[in-house]
C-alpha cells in the first residue's frame, strides 16, 4: 500500500509486514477419526461426504465481529474454510513445534464452512472430518501486523489533520443529491466510534425541496449528509483496506466505505487511471428481513457513461448472528487490492473477486451516509437520528509483495 502525503508528496516510509498466504489443498489423511472428532453441535454426525476443499488463509486482523466497539487487534487472523460447508462441524487448529504438531485451539464451522482463529505468531494447519476421513490444510505462517494507517476514533472529535468533510452538492451524475449537502453537523465522534448521520439543514429550515429522479420524485426537507475523506492527506495504492462498521437501520439513506482516485479524476475508458472502489454500501431496513451489503467497482467511458461491476451479495447474511440484523452488529469489511485484482471480504470470508478494471493509481478513503434523490421517498422524520457507526479504519501494506497466494494439490498421508 503506497501512502502519499498530498502536502509534500513524499512517500511515507513503510516496511514489509508479512505476506498474507492462502493455501488450498485437498488432503486425505488416514488419522483415526477420534483425533479430529466429527459432528455438529448436539452430537450429530456430519452429513458431508466426498472430497472436501480445505483452505487456510493467513490474513491481517480483519476478523472482529461483535456488538460493541473494541480495540483493533495486532495478531493476525487465520481463517480455515471447508467446502462443502458443514456448519457446527469441529475444526482443529495445530501449531508446529519443532518437528511435531500440537493442538492449540478448536472451533466450529459457521454457515460459510469457516472457522476463525487469532493465534500468536507461528506456523499452523487446520483440520476437520467428513465421512470418517480427516481433511487437513497445508501449513501457513502468521505473525503480528502493524497497519500503515489507522484511525480508531478514540477522541471526542474527528481528526481534521487526517479527514476532511467533502462539502459537495450534486456529487454524482447518477445519484444526485438535490436536497442535501455535506456538513460536519451531521457527524460526530463519541464512545470510540465515528457516527455518520443525516440531519435537517437548519439554514433552510421549513423550506421544501423538489427533486426529480427516474426512480422517485417529490419534495423533501433540505438535509445535511455525512461524507469524510482523506482526500487531502492520505492516498494509497494496493494493499488491504478495512473498516469495522455497524450500518444504520434507517431506510432512505445509505452508508458506505469507499475509495476515490487522487484528485477525484478519472481517465475515460481507462480504469487503471482510477476507479470508484465501493468496499461496502448498505441501504437500510427493507421490511422483509433480506437486507444485505453491496460491493462495486465503477469507472467511466467517454461522455460520463458509467461502467459498473459487482452487486448486492445475499450470501453475506451468513455472517449475521442468529436473530440479529446488520444494524445490531459490527463487522469488518475489507478489500484486498493488488495490481491484478480486488478481493472483497467480510470478517475474513471472501465473497467477491474481480480482476477487471483494476486501478493502478493512488486513491483516498471515504466514509459516508448519504441521501440520494432516488431514496428520499423512503426517508421519514423519525429516522433522522439514526447513524452508521465506524469503530476503526486500517490500511495494511502490500505494495512490494503479493498479498495472497493460492496453491492447489492433493496428498494422502
C-alpha positions in Angstrom: 0.0 0.0 0.0 1.5 3.3 -1.0 0.8 6.2 1.3 1.4 9.7 -0.1 1.1 13.0 1.8 -0.5 15.3 -0.7 1.0 18.2 1.2 4.6 17.3 0.4 4.1 14.3 -2.0 6.9 12.4 -0.2 6.2 8.6 0.3 5.7 7.6 3.9 8.3 5.0 5.0 7.0 1.5 5.2 8.4 -1.9 5.9 7.4 -5.3 4.9 4.7 -6.5 7.2 4.1 -10.1 6.1 2.9 -11.9 3.0 -0.7 -13.0 3.5 -0.8 -16.6 2.5 -3.8 -18.5 1.3 -3.1 -22.2 0.8 -5.7 -24.5 -0.6 -5.3 -28.3 -0.7 -7.3 -31.4 -0.9 -5.6 -33.6 1.7 -6.9 -37.1 2.7 -5.5 -38.3 6.0 -5.6 -41.8 7.5 -5.5 -40.5 11.0 -8.1 -42.1 13.4 -11.3 -40.2 13.4 -11.1 -39.6 17.2 -8.1 -37.4 16.7 -10.3 -34.8 15.0 -13.8 -35.6 16.2 -16.5 -35.1 13.7 -20.1 -34.0 14.2 -22.2 -30.9 14.6 -23.4 -29.4 17.8 -25.6 -31.8 19.6 -23.5 -34.8 18.7 -25.0 -35.4 15.3 -22.7 -36.9 12.6 -21.8 -34.6 9.7 -23.8 -35.4 6.6 -21.0 -34.1 4.4 -19.4 -36.7 2.2 -16.9 -36.9 -0.6 -13.9 -34.7 -1.3 -13.5 -31.6 0.9 -11.7 -28.4 -0.3 -9.7 -27.1 2.6 -8.4 -23.6 2.7 -6.4 -21.8 5.4 -5.9 -18.1 4.9 -3.3 -16.1 6.8 -4.7 -12.5 6.9 -4.2 -9.3 8.8 -6.5 -8.8 11.8 -9.7 -8.3 9.8 -11.9 -10.7 11.7 -13.7 -8.9 14.6 -17.5 -9.2 14.6 -19.3 -8.1 17.7 -22.0 -5.8 19.1 -19.8 -3.2 20.8 -16.8 -1.0 19.9 -13.4 -2.6 20.7 -9.8 -2.0 20.1 -8.3 -3.4 16.9 -6.0 -6.4 17.2 -2.4 -6.8 16.1 -2.4 -10.6 16.0 -3.0 -11.9 12.5 -6.2 -13.8 11.5 -6.3 -17.4 10.4 -9.5 -18.4 8.6 -10.0 -22.1 7.8 -12.7 -22.8 5.3 -14.0 -26.2 4.2 -16.2 -26.8 1.2 -18.8 -28.1 1.1 -19.7 -26.5 4.4 -20.9 -28.4 7.4 -22.0 -25.8 10.0 -21.3 -26.9 13.5 -18.5 -29.3 12.5 -15.4 -29.2 14.7 -12.3 -27.6 13.3 -8.9 -28.2 15.0 -6.0 -25.8 14.8 -2.5 -27.2 15.2 0.8 -25.3 15.7 4.1 -26.7 14.6 6.5 -27.2 17.5 9.8 -28.5 16.2 9.0 -31.5 14.0 5.7 -32.2 15.7 2.2 -30.7 15.6 0.4 -29.6 18.7 -3.4 -28.9 19.0 -3.8 -25.3 20.3 -7.4 -24.5 19.6 -10.7 -25.7 18.3 -13.8 -24.0 16.8 -16.9 -24.9 14.9 -17.6 -24.3 11.2 -20.0 -21.4 10.6 -22.5 -21.0 7.8 -19.6 -20.2 5.5 -17.9 -23.5 6.4 -15.3 -21.3 8.1 -13.7 -21.0 11.5 -11.5 -18.1 12.5 -8.6 -18.0 14.9 -6.3 -15.3 16.2 -3.2 -17.2 17.5 0.3 -15.9 18.3 2.9 -15.9 15.6 3.8 -19.3 14.3 3.1 -22.0 11.7 -0.3 -23.6 11.7 -2.6 -26.0 9.9 -6.3 -26.8 10.4 -8.3 -30.0 10.1 -11.9 -31.2 10.0 -13.5 -34.5 9.4 -16.0 -35.8 6.8 -17.2 -39.3 6.2 -14.8 -40.7 8.7 -11.8 -39.0 7.0 -9.7 -36.1 8.2 -9.1 -33.2 5.8 -6.1 -31.0 6.6 -4.9 -27.8 5.1 -1.3 -27.2 4.3 0.7 -25.1 6.7 0.6 -21.3 6.8 2.6 -18.8 8.9 1.2 -15.9 10.8 2.8 -13.0 12.7 1.9 -9.7 14.2 0.7 -7.0 11.9 1.3 -3.2 12.0 -1.1 -1.0 10.0 0.4 1.5 7.6 -2.6 3.7 8.5 -5.1 3.6 11.4 -7.8 5.7 13.0 -9.7 4.3 16.0 -11.9 7.4 16.6 -11.0 7.4 20.2 -11.2 11.1 20.8 -14.2 13.5 21.1 -14.0 14.9 17.6 -12.8 13.9 14.1 -9.1 14.3 13.5 -9.1 17.1 10.9 -5.4 16.6 10.3 -6.4 13.3 8.6 -10.1 13.7 7.5 -12.0 16.5 5.7 -15.7 17.0 5.1 -16.3 16.8 1.4 -18.7 19.7 1.1 -20.1 18.8 -2.3 -23.6 19.1 -3.7 -24.8 17.1 -6.7 -21.9 14.8 -6.1 -22.8 12.2 -8.7 -24.3 12.3 -12.1 -26.0 9.0 -11.4 -27.1 9.6 -7.8 -27.7 13.3 -7.4 -28.4 14.8 -4.0 -30.6 17.8 -4.9 -31.9 18.3 -1.4 -28.7 17.5 0.6 -25.3 19.0 1.3 -22.4 17.6 3.3 -21.8 19.3 6.7 -19.9 18.4 9.8 -23.0 18.9 11.9 -24.3 15.6 10.6 -21.5 13.6 12.1 -19.9 13.2 15.5 -17.3 11.2 17.4 -18.1 9.6 20.7 -17.9 6.3 22.6 -15.0 5.2 20.4 -16.9 5.4 17.1 -17.5 7.8 14.3 -21.2 8.4 13.9 -22.3 9.2 10.4 -25.8 10.7 10.3 -28.3 12.6 8.3 -29.9 15.7 9.7 -32.2 18.6 8.8 -30.5 21.6 7.3 -31.0 24.5 9.8 -30.0 27.0 7.1 -33.1 26.0 5.1 -35.5 25.1 7.8 -39.1 24.8 6.7 -38.3 25.2 3.0 -39.4 22.4 0.7 -37.0 20.9 -1.8 -38.3 19.5 -5.1 -36.4 16.6 -6.7 -37.0 14.6 -9.8 -35.4 11.2 -10.5 -36.5 8.3 -12.7 -36.9 6.1 -9.6 -38.6 8.7 -7.3 -39.8 12.3 -7.5 -41.4 14.6 -4.9 -40.5 17.1 -2.2 -38.3 16.7 0.8 -36.9 18.9 3.6 -33.3 20.2 2.9 -30.9 17.8 4.6 -27.3 17.5 5.9 -25.3 14.4 4.9 -22.0 13.0 6.3 -19.0 12.4 4.0 -15.5 12.5 5.3 -12.4 11.6 3.4 -8.6 11.5 3.5 -8.7 13.4 0.2 -6.0 16.0 1.1 -3.9 14.0 3.5 -3.6 10.3 2.7 -3.7 8.3 -0.5 -3.0 4.6 -1.0 -2.2 2.2 -3.8 -2.7 -1.5 -3.4 -3.0 -3.4 -0.1 -5.7 -4.4 2.3 -8.1 -1.6 3.3 -10.5 -2.5 6.2 -13.1 -0.8 8.4 -15.2 -2.2 11.3 -18.7 -0.8 10.7 -22.2 -1.1 12.2 -24.6 0.3 9.5 -27.7 2.3 10.1 -31.2 0.8 10.3 -32.9 3.8 8.6 -34.1 3.4 5.0 -33.9 6.5 2.7 -30.1 6.8 3.3 -27.1 4.6 2.5 -23.9 4.3 4.4 -20.6 3.5 2.6 -16.9 2.8 2.9 -15.2 3.5 -0.4 -12.2 4.9 -2.3 -11.8 7.5 -5.0 -8.8 8.3 -7.2 -6.4 11.0 -6.1 -7.7 14.4 -7.3 -11.1 12.7 -7.9 -10.3 12.5 -11.6 -10.9 9.6 -14.0 -9.3 8.7 -17.3 -12.1 7.9 -19.8 -12.2 4.3 -20.7 -9.0 3.5 -18.7 -9.9 2.1 -15.3 -6.2 1.8 -14.5 -6.3 5.6 -14.3 -8.7 5.5 -11.3 -11.9 3.8 -10.2 -14.5 4.2 -7.5 -14.0 1.2 -5.2 -17.1 0.7 -3.1 -15.9 -1.7 -0.3 -19.4 -1.7 1.2 -22.8 0.1 0.9 -25.9 -0.5 3.0 -29.3 0.9 2.2 -31.2 0.3 5.4 -34.0 -2.0 6.6 -36.3 -3.2 3.8 -39.0 -4.7 6.0 -38.5 -8.2 4.5 -35.5 -9.3 6.6 -33.4 -9.8 3.4 -31.1 -6.8 3.8 -27.6 -7.2 2.5 -24.5 -5.3 1.6 -23.2 -4.3 -1.8 -19.7 -4.0 -3.2 -18.9 -2.4 -6.6 -16.3 -1.0 -8.9 -17.2 1.9 -11.1 -15.3 3.7 -13.9 -16.3 5.9 -16.8 -16.3 5.7 -20.5 -16.3 9.0 -22.6 -19.4 11.1 -22.0 -19.7 10.1 -18.3 -21.0 6.7 -19.4 -20.6 4.7 -16.2 -19.4 1.0 -16.2 -20.3 -0.9 -13.0 -19.0 -4.2 -11.8 -20.1 -6.0 -8.6 -23.5 -6.5 -7.0 -25.5 -6.8 -3.8 -24.5 -10.0 -2.1 -27.2 -12.0 -0.2 -24.6 -14.6 0.9 -23.2 -12.0 3.4 -26.2 -12.6 5.6 -24.4 -15.8 6.7 -22.2 -13.5 8.8 -25.0 -12.3 10.9 -25.6 -13.9 14.4 -28.8 -15.7 15.0 -31.8 -13.4 15.2 -29.7 -10.3 14.6 -29.7 -7.7 11.9 -26.9 -5.6 10.3 -27.6 -2.6 12.5 -27.1 -4.6 15.6 -23.6 -5.8 14.9 -20.2 -4.5 13.9 -18.4 -6.4 11.0 -15.1 -5.8 9.3 -15.5 -5.0 5.7 -12.3 -5.2 3.6 -10.9 -5.2 0.1 -7.5 -6.6 -0.8 -6.4 -4.5 -3.8 -3.5 -5.9 -5.8 -2.1 -4.9 -9.2 -4.2 -7.6 -10.8 -7.5 -7.9 -8.8 -9.7 -6.9 -5.9 -10.7 -9.4 -3.2 -13.7 -8.4 -1.0 -14.1 -10.0 2.4 -16.4 -9.7 5.4 -14.7 -10.8 8.7 -12.1 -12.6 6.5 -14.6 -14.5 4.5 -14.1 -13.9 0.8 -17.3 -13.2 -1.2 -16.3 -11.4 -4.4 -13.2 -11.4 -6.5 -12.8 -9.0 -9.5 -9.9 -9.0 -12.0 -11.4 -6.3 -14.3 -11.0 -2.6 -14.0 -8.1 -2.7 -11.5 -6.9 0.8 -10.6 -3.2 1.4 -10.6 -3.3 5.0 -9.2 -3.3 6.3 -5.6 -6.7 6.5 -4.1 -8.1 8.1 -0.9 -10.6 6.8 1.7 -14.2 7.9 2.1 -16.8 7.2 4.8 -20.3 8.5 4.3 -24.0 8.4 5.0 -25.9 10.0 2.1 -29.4 10.7 0.9 -29.6 10.4 -2.9 -32.7 11.6 -4.7 -33.9 8.1 -5.6 -34.2 7.1 -1.9 -35.7 10.3 -0.4 -39.3 8.9 -0.7 -38.4 6.3 1.9 -37.0 8.7 4.5 -39.2 9.6 7.4 -38.6 12.2 10.1 -38.2 9.7 12.9 -35.2 8.2 11.1 -33.1 11.3 11.1 -31.5 10.4 14.5 -30.1 7.1 13.1 -26.4 6.8 12.4 -23.9 4.4 10.8 -21.1 3.7 13.3 -17.4 3.2 12.3 -15.3 1.7 15.0 -12.0 1.8 13.2 -10.3 2.1 9.8 -7.0 0.4 9.0 -4.8 0.0 5.9 -2.2 -2.8 5.6 0.8 -2.5 3.3 1.1 -4.9 0.3 3.0 -2.9 -2.3 6.2 -4.9 -2.5 4.8 -8.4 -2.3 1.8 -10.4 -3.5 -0.6 -10.3 -0.5 -2.0 -13.7 -1.1 -1.0 -16.9 -2.9 -3.1 -19.9 -3.8 -1.8 -23.3 -4.4 -3.7 -26.5 -5.2 -2.8 -30.1 -4.7 -3.9 -33.4 -3.2 -1.8 -35.5 -0.9 -2.6 -38.7 1.0 -0.9 -39.4 4.3 
